Amino acid sequence: MTDRTGRTSEAPRSSGPPTATVRRIRLPQKLRNMELWLLIVACIINAAAILLVQLGAMGRIDTQLVLLGAGLSALVFGLHIAMRFVARDADPFLLPIATVLNGLGIAMIYRIDIADGESGWESASVRQIVWSAIAIVAAIATILLIRNHRVLFRYTYLSGLIAIVLLLLPLVPGIGREVSGARVWIGIGDIATFQPGEIAKIALAVFFAGYLVRNRDSLSMVGRTFLGMRFPRARDLGPLLVVWALSMAVIVFQRDLGTALLYFGLFLVMLYVATSRLSWVVLGVSLFVGGALIASQTLDYVGNRFANWLDPFSPERFDQEFGGSYQLVQGLFGLANGGLIGTGWGQGRPDITPVPQSDYIIASLGEELGLAGIFAILALYVLFVARGFRIGFAGQDDFGKLLGVGLAFVIALQVFIVVGGVTRVIPLTGLTTPFLAAGGSSLVANWVIVALLLRLSDTVRNHPRLVIDG
């Protein structure tokens, strides 16, 4: 057997014929050391990005943001140290990937601040650093407080209730705020400070995982076969219809197509993983596409998004004062201006595109880093999601499997919706790019997702597989 110090000893052998040697594979110290070196590389990349932005845009180095970035790096290493004590077997790649993505986002937001003439504590880049610090502290708290992910299974329905309350908060008079036509924010006075729907996606993932584990048999074993697929009974369609109705309500009342797609896609994928029935996907996609088409014909803001997607270069759409395609076209021109290797940090004009630090940060990065830089960023997302899926499918319990897959898929779907909208693969929806875009609530939610995936991976590795030699 292999203990935590790495020593290996043979298991006691019986007097019978089998002479197998059983050992445990556990390398916590190696995993954490690997993570440490990757974190150092990530922090060097982030520091280099900020320095290149300053040299490219101003021709000089300003130490203020460099020092703030150093403080943020110290918090990241604090999370690493905490994991050495309470999550020694956690995945070594998730934290460095999240760190470098967060850092590149701060560098790009800082670049846009310089172009807009903003500086000091009121600038978007400083606010992003402050929110990143809050998010990392939230991740540390999650790692320290949740020692085993299975405890979340007890709070399945409470998580569902919390998600509903968070979704309803922006609709409460006096609290809810409307920003860019979407009513998804809450705040004090005239200031929108937080988007509760970002936290709701985590609560929904916990609720969906717990609910599907409890009701998987009735959702997967009964039904009639049609066209080679087993379709569920009408009485079993309730959960799908409820989540679909919730998603349509988000479109109608909160005017947020992207969030509705995110919630419904999350449930659909977790339902498929739980039941292995393709018919659920067929039914779900048909319901959402049908609902979106009806919304595009009856709701002006949804119809404008579809019209901008289908014909963005028409003069009527481009010159439209509200709801036109100006932002989409400017983002496409910015990506085209970047070419293969980009204009370089601080050398482009990302500020020409409206809201470049949030909705269109991918276009801003594409202009200054080029197609090669965007591919590198997307490769980081692919690796992050792949590690999340691996953690989920390696789980020893069904709840952990569904939760891991759900949390990883939230990141994957959000990236697809954002990048697909910016590149005109799908209609633009307005979601934030995980870790990159400006937005405090998004940062907090995504860093908590990182912490939960790290906790899941530590739990998985604490149930080592038995390897038989001989």
C-alpha positions as CSV (number, residue, x, y, z in Angstrom):
1,M,0.0,0.0,0.0
2,T,1.2,3.6,-0.7
3,D,0.8,6.0,2.2
4,R,1.0,9.8,2.1
5,T,4.8,9.8,2.4
6,G,5.1,7.8,-0.8
7,R,6.3,4.5,0.8
8,T,5.0,1.4,-0.8
9,S,4.4,-1.9,1.0
10,E,2.8,-5.1,-0.1
11,A,-0.6,-6.1,1.2
12,P,-0.8,-9.2,3.3
13,R,-1.1,-12.3,1.2
14,S,-3.4,-15.2,2.0
15,S,-2.4,-18.8,1.8
16,G,-4.6,-19.3,-1.3
17,P,-3.6,-19.2,-5.0
18,P,-4.0,-15.4,-5.6
19,T,-0.7,-13.6,-5.3
20,A,-1.9,-10.1,-6.3
21,T,-0.3,-7.0,-4.9
22,V,-2.7,-4.2,-4.0
23,R,-1.4,-0.6,-3.8
24,R,-2.9,2.8,-3.5
25,I,-2.0,5.6,-5.9
26,R,-1.9,8.9,-4.1
27,L,0.5,11.7,-4.9
28,P,-0.8,14.8,-3.1
29,Q,2.5,16.5,-2.6
30,K,3.4,16.1,-6.3
31,L,0.0,17.6,-7.3
32,R,0.4,20.6,-5.1
33,N,4.0,21.2,-6.3
34,M,2.8,21.1,-9.9
35,E,0.1,23.6,-9.1
36,L,2.6,25.9,-7.4
37,W,4.8,26.0,-10.5
38,L,1.9,26.6,-12.8
39,L,0.6,29.4,-10.5
40,I,4.0,31.1,-10.7
41,V,3.9,30.9,-14.5
42,A,0.3,32.2,-14.5
43,C,1.3,35.2,-12.3
44,I,4.3,36.0,-14.6
45,I,2.0,35.9,-17.6
46,N,-0.5,38.3,-15.9
47,A,2.3,40.7,-14.8
48,A,3.8,40.7,-18.3
49,A,0.4,41.5,-19.8
50,I,-0.1,44.5,-17.6
51,L,3.4,45.8,-18.2
52,L,3.0,45.4,-22.0
53,V,-0.3,47.2,-21.9
54,Q,1.4,50.1,-20.1
55,L,4.3,50.2,-22.5
56,G,2.2,49.8,-25.6
57,A,-0.5,52.4,-24.6
58,M,1.4,54.9,-22.5
59,G,5.1,54.2,-23.1
60,R,5.8,54.0,-19.4
61,I,5.3,51.8,-16.4
62,D,2.8,52.7,-13.7
63,T,3.5,50.8,-10.5
64,Q,0.0,51.2,-8.9
65,L,-1.8,48.5,-10.9
66,V,1.3,46.3,-10.7
67,L,1.2,46.4,-6.9
68,L,-2.5,45.7,-6.8
69,G,-2.0,42.8,-9.1
70,A,0.7,41.5,-6.8
71,G,-1.7,41.7,-3.9
72,L,-4.2,39.6,-5.9
73,S,-1.5,37.1,-6.7
74,A,-0.8,36.8,-2.9
75,L,-4.5,35.9,-2.4
76,V,-4.2,33.2,-5.1
77,F,-1.2,31.7,-3.3
78,G,-3.2,31.9,-0.1
79,L,-5.8,29.7,-1.8
80,H,-3.0,27.3,-2.8
81,I,-1.7,27.1,0.7
82,A,-5.2,26.4,2.1
83,M,-5.5,23.5,-0.3
84,R,-2.3,22.0,0.9
85,F,-4.0,21.6,4.3
86,V,-7.7,20.8,3.4
87,A,-7.6,19.6,-0.3
88,R,-4.2,18.1,-0.9
89,D,-5.5,15.7,-3.6
90,A,-7.4,18.4,-5.6
91,D,-6.8,18.9,-9.4
92,P,-3.6,20.9,-10.0
93,F,-4.8,22.6,-13.2
94,L,-8.0,24.4,-12.4
95,L,-6.6,27.1,-10.1
96,P,-3.7,28.2,-12.5
97,I,-6.2,28.3,-15.5
98,A,-8.6,30.5,-13.6
99,T,-5.8,32.7,-12.4
100,V,-4.4,33.4,-15.9
101,L,-7.8,34.0,-17.4
102,N,-8.7,36.4,-14.6
103,G,-5.4,38.2,-15.0
104,L,-5.7,38.6,-18.8
105,G,-9.2,40.0,-18.3
106,I,-7.8,42.6,-15.8
107,A,-5.1,43.5,-18.3
108,M,-7.6,44.0,-21.1
109,I,-10.0,46.1,-18.9
110,Y,-7.0,48.2,-17.9
111,R,-6.1,48.7,-21.5
112,I,-9.7,50.0,-22.2
113,D,-9.4,52.3,-19.1
114,I,-6.3,53.9,-20.6
115,A,-8.1,54.4,-23.9
116,D,-11.1,56.0,-22.1
117,G,-8.9,58.2,-20.0
118,E,-10.0,56.6,-16.7
119,S,-7.6,56.0,-13.8
120,G,-7.4,55.7,-10.1
121,W,-9.8,53.9,-7.7
122,E,-12.9,54.7,-9.8
123,S,-11.6,52.9,-12.9
124,A,-13.1,49.6,-14.1
125,S,-9.8,47.8,-13.8
126,V,-9.3,48.6,-10.1
127,R,-12.9,47.6,-9.4
128,Q,-12.2,44.3,-11.3
129,I,-9.2,43.7,-9.0
130,V,-11.3,44.4,-5.9
131,W,-14.0,42.1,-7.1
132,S,-11.4,39.4,-8.0
133,A,-10.0,39.7,-4.4
134,I,-13.6,39.2,-3.0
135,A,-14.1,36.3,-5.3
136,I,-10.9,34.5,-4.3
137,V,-11.7,35.0,-0.7
138,A,-15.1,33.4,-1.4
139,A,-13.3,30.5,-3.0
140,I,-11.1,30.1,0.0
141,A,-14.1,30.2,2.3
142,T,-15.8,27.5,0.2
143,I,-12.8,25.2,0.3
144,L,-12.5,25.6,4.1
145,L,-16.2,25.3,4.9
146,I,-17.3,22.5,2.6
147,R,-15.0,19.6,3.5
148,N,-17.1,17.0,1.5
149,H,-19.4,17.8,-1.4
150,R,-21.9,15.2,-0.3
151,V,-23.1,17.6,2.4
152,L,-24.7,19.7,-0.4
153,F,-27.0,16.7,-1.2
154,R,-28.9,17.3,2.0
155,Y,-29.8,20.8,0.9
156,T,-31.2,19.9,-2.5
157,Y,-34.6,21.6,-2.2
158,L,-33.2,24.5,-0.1
159,S,-30.9,25.2,-3.0
160,G,-33.8,25.2,-5.4
161,L,-35.6,27.7,-3.2
162,I,-32.6,29.9,-2.9
163,A,-32.2,29.9,-6.7
164,I,-35.9,31.0,-7.2
165,V,-35.5,33.8,-4.6
166,L,-32.3,35.0,-6.3
167,L,-34.0,35.0,-9.7
168,L,-37.0,36.9,-8.3
169,L,-34.9,39.6,-6.5
170,P,-34.4,41.8,-9.6
171,L,-38.2,42.0,-10.1
172,V,-38.8,43.4,-6.6
173,P,-39.6,47.1,-6.6
174,G,-37.0,49.2,-5.0
175,I,-34.3,46.6,-5.3
176,G,-34.2,45.5,-9.0
177,R,-32.4,47.6,-11.6
178,E,-32.6,47.6,-15.3
179,V,-29.3,47.8,-17.2
180,S,-29.1,47.8,-21.0
181,G,-32.7,46.7,-21.3
182,A,-32.3,43.6,-19.0
183,R,-33.7,43.5,-15.5
184,V,-31.2,41.2,-13.9
185,W,-29.5,43.5,-11.4
186,I,-30.1,44.5,-7.8
187,G,-28.7,47.6,-6.1
188,I,-29.0,50.4,-3.7
189,G,-30.2,53.8,-4.9
190,D,-29.4,54.3,-8.6
191,I,-26.4,52.0,-8.6
192,A,-26.7,48.4,-9.9
193,T,-24.2,46.4,-7.8
194,F,-24.9,42.7,-8.1
195,Q,-26.4,40.2,-10.5
196,P,-28.0,37.4,-8.3
197,G,-28.6,35.2,-11.3
198,E,-24.9,34.4,-11.4
199,I,-25.1,32.8,-7.9
200,A,-28.4,31.2,-8.9
201,K,-26.7,29.1,-11.5
202,I,-24.7,27.4,-8.7
203,A,-27.7,26.8,-6.6
204,L,-29.6,25.4,-9.6
205,A,-26.7,23.0,-10.4
206,V,-26.9,21.7,-6.8
207,F,-30.7,21.4,-7.0
208,F,-30.7,19.7,-10.4
209,A,-28.1,17.2,-9.3
210,G,-29.9,16.3,-6.1
211,Y,-33.3,16.1,-7.7
212,L,-32.2,14.0,-10.6
213,V,-30.4,11.5,-8.3
214,R,-33.6,11.1,-6.3
215,N,-35.9,10.7,-9.4
216,R,-33.6,9.2,-12.0
217,D,-35.4,5.9,-12.2
218,S,-38.8,7.3,-13.1
219,L,-37.2,9.6,-15.7
220,S,-35.0,7.0,-17.4
221,M,-36.7,3.6,-17.2
222,V,-40.3,4.2,-18.3
223,G,-41.7,5.3,-21.7
224,R,-42.5,4.3,-25.2
225,T,-40.0,3.7,-28.1
226,F,-40.4,5.9,-31.2
227,L,-37.9,6.3,-34.1
228,G,-35.3,4.2,-32.1
229,M,-35.6,6.5,-29.0
230,R,-37.4,5.8,-25.7
231,F,-39.6,8.9,-25.0
232,P,-40.9,9.6,-21.5
233,R,-44.5,9.4,-20.5
234,A,-46.6,12.6,-20.4
235,R,-46.7,12.5,-16.6
236,D,-42.9,12.5,-16.5
237,L,-42.5,15.7,-18.5
238,G,-43.2,17.9,-15.5
239,P,-39.6,18.8,-14.5
240,L,-38.7,19.6,-18.1
241,L,-41.8,21.8,-18.6
242,V,-41.3,23.6,-15.3
243,V,-37.7,24.5,-16.2
244,W,-38.7,25.5,-19.7
245,A,-41.5,27.7,-18.3
246,L,-38.9,29.3,-15.9
247,S,-36.6,30.0,-18.8
248,M,-39.4,31.6,-20.8
249,A,-40.3,33.7,-17.7
250,V,-36.7,35.0,-17.6
251,I,-37.0,36.0,-21.3
252,V,-40.3,37.7,-20.8
253,F,-39.9,39.4,-17.4
254,Q,-36.1,39.9,-17.1
255,R,-35.5,40.4,-20.9
256,D,-32.4,38.1,-20.8
257,L,-32.2,35.5,-23.5
258,G,-28.7,34.4,-22.6
259,T,-29.5,33.6,-18.9
260,A,-32.6,31.6,-20.0
261,L,-30.5,29.6,-22.4
262,L,-27.9,29.0,-19.7
263,Y,-30.4,27.7,-17.2
264,F,-32.3,25.5,-19.6
265,G,-29.1,24.1,-21.2
266,L,-27.7,23.3,-17.7
267,F,-30.8,21.3,-16.8
268,L,-31.0,19.5,-20.2
269,V,-27.4,18.3,-20.1
270,M,-27.6,17.1,-16.4
271,L,-30.9,15.3,-17.3
272,Y,-29.2,13.6,-20.2
273,V,-26.2,12.6,-18.0
274,A,-28.5,11.2,-15.4
275,T,-30.8,9.2,-17.7
276,S,-28.6,8.6,-20.8
277,R,-31.8,9.2,-22.9
278,L,-31.3,11.2,-26.1
279,S,-35.1,11.8,-26.3
280,W,-34.9,14.3,-23.4
281,V,-32.4,16.4,-25.5
282,V,-34.7,16.2,-28.5
283,L,-37.7,17.3,-26.5
284,G,-35.8,20.0,-24.7
285,V,-34.1,21.6,-27.7
286,S,-37.5,21.5,-29.6
287,L,-39.2,23.3,-26.6
288,F,-36.5,26.0,-26.3
289,V,-36.2,26.6,-30.0
290,G,-40.0,26.9,-30.3
291,G,-40.2,29.2,-27.4
292,A,-37.3,31.4,-28.7
293,L,-39.0,31.6,-32.2
294,I,-42.3,32.7,-30.6
295,A,-40.5,35.2,-28.5
296,S,-38.7,36.6,-31.6
297,Q,-42.1,37.3,-33.2
298,T,-43.8,38.7,-30.1
299,L,-41.0,40.5,-28.2
300,D,-39.2,43.4,-29.9
301,Y,-35.9,43.0,-28.0
302,V,-35.7,39.3,-28.9
303,G,-36.7,40.1,-32.5
304,N,-34.0,42.8,-32.8
305,R,-31.3,40.3,-31.7
306,F,-32.4,37.8,-34.3
307,A,-32.6,40.5,-37.0
308,N,-29.1,41.8,-36.1
309,W,-27.8,38.3,-36.3
310,L,-29.3,37.6,-39.7
311,D,-28.5,40.9,-41.4
312,P,-26.1,43.0,-39.3
313,F,-24.6,44.9,-42.3
314,S,-27.8,46.4,-43.6
315,P,-27.8,50.2,-43.2
316,E,-31.2,50.1,-41.5
317,R,-29.9,47.8,-38.8
318,F,-26.5,49.4,-38.5
319,D,-27.8,53.0,-38.1
320,Q,-30.7,52.1,-35.8
321,E,-30.3,54.2,-32.6
322,F,-31.5,51.5,-30.1
323,G,-31.3,47.8,-30.6
324,G,-29.3,48.0,-33.8
325,S,-26.3,46.0,-35.0
326,Y,-23.6,48.7,-34.5
327,Q,-22.0,46.9,-31.6
328,L,-22.0,43.6,-33.4
329,V,-20.4,45.0,-36.5
330,Q,-17.8,47.0,-34.6
331,G,-16.8,43.9,-32.7
332,L,-16.4,42.0,-36.0
333,F,-14.3,44.8,-37.4
334,G,-12.1,44.7,-34.3
335,L,-11.6,40.9,-34.6
336,A,-10.7,41.4,-38.3
337,N,-8.3,44.2,-37.5
338,G,-6.4,41.8,-35.1
339,G,-5.7,39.4,-37.8
340,L,-3.6,36.3,-37.0
341,I,-1.2,37.7,-34.3
342,G,-3.0,40.9,-33.2
343,T,-2.0,44.5,-33.1
344,G,-0.2,43.9,-29.7
345,W,-1.1,44.9,-26.2
346,G,-2.0,48.6,-26.1
347,Q,-1.8,49.1,-29.9
348,G,-5.4,48.5,-31.0
349,R,-8.6,50.5,-30.7
350,P,-10.9,48.2,-28.6
351,D,-12.6,51.3,-27.1
352,I,-14.5,51.9,-30.4
353,T,-16.8,49.0,-29.7
354,P,-19.5,49.7,-27.2
355,V,-19.1,48.0,-23.8
356,P,-15.8,46.4,-24.8
357,Q,-14.8,45.5,-21.2
358,S,-17.8,43.2,-20.6
359,D,-20.0,42.0,-23.4
360,Y,-17.3,42.4,-26.0
361,I,-14.1,41.6,-24.2
362,I,-13.5,38.7,-26.5
363,A,-13.5,41.1,-29.5
364,S,-11.1,43.4,-27.6
365,L,-8.7,40.6,-26.8
366,G,-9.0,39.3,-30.4
367,E,-8.0,42.7,-31.8
368,E,-4.8,43.0,-29.6
369,L,-3.8,39.3,-29.3
370,G,-5.1,38.1,-32.7
371,L,-6.5,34.8,-33.7
372,A,-3.6,33.0,-32.1
373,G,-4.3,34.7,-28.7
374,I,-8.1,33.8,-28.9
375,F,-7.2,30.2,-29.7
376,A,-4.9,30.1,-26.7
377,I,-7.7,31.5,-24.5
378,L,-10.2,29.1,-25.8
379,A,-7.7,26.2,-25.3
380,L,-7.5,27.2,-21.6
381,Y,-11.3,27.1,-21.4
382,V,-11.3,23.7,-23.1
383,L,-8.8,22.3,-20.7
384,F,-10.7,23.8,-17.7
385,V,-14.0,22.2,-18.9
386,A,-12.3,18.9,-19.7
387,R,-10.8,18.7,-16.2
388,G,-14.3,19.4,-14.8
389,F,-15.9,16.7,-16.8
390,R,-13.1,14.3,-15.8
391,I,-13.7,15.1,-12.2
392,G,-17.4,14.6,-12.5
393,F,-17.3,11.2,-14.4
394,A,-14.6,9.9,-12.0
395,G,-16.8,10.5,-9.0
396,Q,-17.8,7.7,-6.7
397,D,-21.3,8.9,-6.2
398,D,-24.1,9.9,-8.6
399,F,-24.6,13.3,-7.0
400,G,-20.9,14.2,-7.3
401,K,-20.9,13.1,-11.0
402,L,-23.9,15.2,-11.9
403,L,-22.7,18.2,-9.9
404,G,-19.2,18.1,-11.4
405,V,-20.5,17.8,-15.0
406,G,-23.1,20.5,-14.3
407,L,-20.6,23.0,-13.0
408,A,-18.1,22.4,-15.8
409,F,-20.9,22.6,-18.4
410,V,-22.0,26.0,-17.0
411,I,-18.6,27.4,-17.9
412,A,-18.6,25.7,-21.3
413,L,-22.1,26.8,-22.3
414,Q,-21.4,30.4,-21.1
415,V,-18.3,30.6,-23.2
416,F,-20.1,29.2,-26.2
417,I,-23.0,31.7,-25.9
418,V,-20.6,34.7,-25.5
419,V,-18.1,33.7,-28.2
420,G,-20.8,32.5,-30.5
421,G,-22.7,35.8,-30.2
422,V,-19.6,37.9,-30.7
423,T,-18.5,35.9,-33.8
424,R,-22.1,35.8,-35.2
425,V,-22.5,32.0,-34.9
426,I,-25.6,32.5,-32.8
427,P,-27.7,35.7,-31.8
428,L,-26.0,37.9,-29.3
429,T,-27.3,37.5,-25.8
430,G,-25.3,39.6,-23.4
431,L,-23.8,37.1,-21.0
432,T,-20.3,37.7,-19.4
433,T,-17.3,35.7,-20.4
434,P,-16.2,33.7,-17.4
435,F,-13.2,35.2,-15.5
436,L,-12.4,37.6,-18.3
437,A,-15.3,40.1,-18.5
438,A,-15.9,43.0,-16.1
439,G,-18.5,42.0,-13.5
440,G,-18.2,41.3,-9.8
441,S,-21.1,38.9,-9.4
442,S,-19.8,36.8,-12.3
443,L,-16.3,36.6,-10.8
444,V,-17.6,35.5,-7.4
445,A,-19.8,32.8,-8.9
446,N,-17.1,31.5,-11.2
447,W,-14.5,31.4,-8.5
448,V,-16.9,29.5,-6.2
449,I,-17.4,27.0,-9.1
450,V,-13.6,26.6,-9.2
451,A,-13.6,25.9,-5.4
452,L,-16.4,23.4,-5.7
453,L,-14.7,21.5,-8.5
454,L,-11.5,21.5,-6.5
455,R,-13.4,20.0,-3.5
456,L,-15.0,17.4,-5.8
457,S,-11.6,16.4,-7.3
458,D,-10.1,16.1,-3.8
459,T,-13.0,13.8,-2.7
460,V,-12.6,11.6,-5.8
461,R,-8.9,11.2,-5.2
462,N,-9.5,10.3,-1.6
463,H,-11.2,7.1,-2.8
464,P,-8.2,5.7,-4.7
465,R,-8.6,2.9,-7.1
466,L,-7.1,-0.5,-6.5
467,V,-4.5,-1.6,-9.0
468,I,-3.8,-5.3,-9.3
469,D,-0.3,-6.5,-10.3
470,G,0.3,-10.0,-11.4
